[in-house]
């Protein structure tokens, strides 16, 4: 069994987020870079299966800037056997389509039985990469799983829906995405950190994957304008002078809230 886990380097979830108004991209130097927590949970799922099933290969895959090597190695320190780092200047500011196309090409290159991703990243919050990957790889997709069971030839799980819990399953190879309902990640120990330095970490470019970022046949989005979120202003204070109910009703109507 070969399991590929997608991890993403993101600005620290608990730090300040800043936008570069010149490029329209997140200013990733404004805060500490970390592996997205949902990616760590996806890796924990794969490692838990590998612990109980000898011979399982767990590969960490990340599309990230050149300086993300140390972050990716954390996945190796947690227990993954190898890592693939896709890094190319042409991927700077890549949209979801180019990102999915590049990740799919990297996955095809090494082959797989199961791809595990988080349901949504904390920086872009796109939430569509798992579906795009399944489409490009032409394999089944199970999204938003809050529990997962992996067997030799299939993967199954459950996800909450409005009327209850939905149980889904798919034959392998497949792509799944998980939610924060899955267990949190293990902490790398000293032995794992030292071992990570010797584990294989392959760095690939778009040329290695046979992808041209400006391919006219591939849809690419273009950012036209960008602006920072306006500062929060003080709210309206209603003082009860016997007519607070009327003032509140008027406020709701004026703001189309009623």
C-alpha positions, -999 to 999 in steps of 0.1 A, spaced: 0 0 0 14 34 -10 -4 64 7 4 99 -5 -5 127 20 -8 163 8 6 188 32 8 226 28 30 252 43 8 281 56 13 312 77 9 303 114 -28 299 121 -24 319 153 -3 347 138 -13 378 119 -22 374 82 -10 401 58 -16 407 22 10 420 -2 -9 448 -20 16 449 -49 13 412 -58 -21 403 -44 -5 373 -26 -3 365 10 28 379 27 42 346 39 72 363 55 49 382 79 45 353 102 61 319 110 55 292 84 40 259 96 24 228 82 -13 233 80 -30 215 109 -54 196 87 -25 183 67 -9 170 99 -42 152 108 -42 136 73 -6 125 79 -15 111 113 -43 90 96 -18 75 71 9 69 98 -16 52 121 -25 28 93 12 22 85 19 14 122 -6 -14 120 2 -26 85 38 -35 77 50 -26 43 29 5 40 47 34 23 37 69 34 48 97 11 45 134 19 38 157 -11 39 194 -9 38 222 -35 57 250 -18 84 277 -22 120 267 -21 125 276 15 98 252 27 122 222 30 124 224 68 87 225 71 83 195 49 109 175 68 86 178 98 64 153 80 94 130 77 102 135 114 66 125 123 71 92 105 66 95 67 91 74 47 98 100 20 88 133 7 83 151 -26 87 189 -28 74 206 -59 90 240 -62 92 263 -92 91 301 -94 65 298 -121 41 284 -94 43 316 -74 6 327 -70 -6 296 -89 -44 293 -90 -63 262 -80 -63 248 -115 -26 249 -119 -20 237 -84 -42 206 -89 -27 199 -123 8 201 -109 0 179 -78 -17 153 -101 13 151 -123 36 145 -92 12 118 -79 11 100 -113 49 100 -114 52 79 -82 19 60 -84 -4 55 -54 -31 35 -38 -46 63 -17 -43 101 -16 -52 117 17 -58 155 19 -74 179 43 -108 192 34 -97 229 33 -65 248 39 -64 276 65 -48 301 41 -66 299 7 -97 281 20 -105 269 -16 -116 234 -6 -117 221 -41 -83 205 -46 -94 170 -36 -122 170 -62 -99 184 -88 -73 157 -81 -98 129 -83 -110 142 -116 -75 146 -131 -64 112 -117 -97 96 -128 -103 79 -95 -131 78 -69 -134 106 -44 -148 107 -8 -148 141 8 -152 156 43 -148 124 62 -150 125 100 -140 88 103 -119 66 80 -113 29 76 -86 17 51 -84 -18 39 -63 -36 12 -86 -27 -17 -110 -1 -4 -115 30 18 -146 39 37 -158 64 62 -186 86 74 -194 123 72 -221 144 89 -249 156 68 -280 177 76 -302 148 84 -277 125 101 -245 107 92 -236 95 57 -215 64 52 -194 62 20 -169 38 5 -147 36 -26 -124 11 -42 -87 19 -44 -70 38 -59 -89 68 -45 -87 103 -31 -102 112 2 -103 144 23 -107 145 60 -120 170 86 -107 182 120 -128 154 136 -99 130 129 -73 127 157 -46 153 161 -10 147 150 17 130 169 48 150 180 81 142 163 105 127 188 143 131 188 148 98 170 123 108 143 139 143 139 174 127 134 160 100 110 143 127 89 176 141 79 185 109 61 151 102 45 147 109 8 132 143 -1 129 147 -39 126 183 -53 107 186 -86 101 215 -110 74 220 -135 98 208 -162 103 176 -144 66 171 -144 61 181 -181 40 211 -172 41 246 -187 26 272 -165 16 294 -194 1 266 -215 -27 282 -235 -48 251 -233 -49 252 -194 -73 276 -178 -56 301 -155 -72 328 -134 -60 364 -133 -62 387 -103 -74 421 -114 -76 441 -82 -68 435 -45 -76 455 -14 -72 450 24 -102 443 45 -114 476 59 -108 482 97 -137 473 119 -158 503 128 -178 509 160 -213 495 159 -246 513 165 -255 517 202 -292 518 210 -301 534 243 -335 524 257 -356 555 262 -388 537 260 -385 533 222 -356 508 220 -378 482 203 -388 507 175 -351 518 170 -340 481 168 -367 473 143 -358 503 122 -321 493 123 -328 458 111 -350 471 83 -325 497 72 -298 470 70 -321 445 53 -318 422 83 -355 418 88 
